[in-house]
């Protein structure tokens, strides 16, 4: 892997870690009935490349997993993951 690939992997990994931590913080706020992190922030982080971190946090913390109450999370995050996977594969083949 060249320097650009390494940098890209570190950025994606860091974004996924950040997304995981933000989801964890929102779950903590939910339990304490404190001010919450807007869903738009959670979805934006997921769509910008943090979908793996979002799915991991949703599984670990059982957060935003009610499909009726949160359809954007139930469908949107897996779709974001598939789009990111496709983009990653395309970039790998093209570069």
N, C-alpha and C positions, 0 to 999 in steps of 0.2 A: 504494500500500500504506500502510495506516495504521500508527501506532506499535505497536499490538499485533501486527500481521502482521510488522513488521520485527523485533520482539523474538522472536517465535516462530521466524522464519527463522534468526536468529542463534543461538538455542538449539539448534535442530536441526542447523545447520551445525557448531556447536561440539561437539555430542555425536557427530556423525559423525567429526570430526577426532580426538576423544579415542578413539573406538572403533578407528579406523585405527591410531593410535599404540600402543594397548594390544595389538592384534594383532601389530604389528611388534615390540614388546618381547617378547611371548611367543615369537615365531619366533626372535628373538635368543637368548633363554634356552634354547630347544630345541637350537639349534646348539651352545651351550656346555655342554649337559647340566646346566644349572643348575635351580634351583627354578622351577617353571612357574606361570603364572597359571591359576587354576582355570577349567575350561571353563564352569562356571556363571556366572562373571564375564563371560566373553566373550559368552555367549548372552544374559545379562541386558542388557548394554550394547546389543547388537543389537536386542533386543526393545523396549527403551525408546526407540528412535528412531534408533539408529546402524547400521541394516542396510546402508545404502549404504556407509558407511565399512568395515563388516565385509566386504562383498562385494569392495570395492576392494582391501582388504588381502589377502584370500584369493587374489585374482588376481595382485596384484603380487608377493607373497612366496611364493606356492604353499603356503599354510599352511592346514591343516585341509581339504584338498581331496580326500582319499581317502574316497570315499563309503562304503566298507565299514567303515573305521575310525571315521569321524565322520558318521554319518547325520544327527545333529541339526543339524550345520552344513550338510550338503548339502541338506537339505529345510527345516530350520527357519528359516534366515536368508532364503532367498527368500520363504517364506511370511510372515515378519515384514515384509519389504519390501512385499509386496502388501497386507497389512493396513494398514500405515502409509500407503501410497499411497491406499488406499480412504478411510481416515480423513481424510487431507489434502484429497482431492477433496470429500468430504462436508462438511467444515468450510468449504471455499471456497464451496460452493453455499449453505450454510445461513447463513453470516454475511455 
